[in-house]
Amino acid sequence: MAHTFPELVIGGVLFAPFVIYLVMTLVIIMILRPLLLLVGFAKMFSHASIAELSLGVTILGLMMLLF
């Protein structure tokens, strides 16, 4: 059975790319959120949560494009 997507096998368990992207998303959120609080990101936007989400989606999109 041929797969058209790259997969990762950990301990005999096959993980599809969306699982890897989910883990990357959680890591980005855990790292990005305290950093944005430290630099005062929320004060620059009227809807800071939407701006944070947009920044996270942009970073994920760039990572998928580059890797």
Buried (B, 14 or more C-beta within 10 A) or exposed (E): EEEEEEEEEEEEEEEEEEBBEEEBBEEBEEEBEEEBEEEEBBEEEEEBEEBBEEBBEEBBEEEEEEE
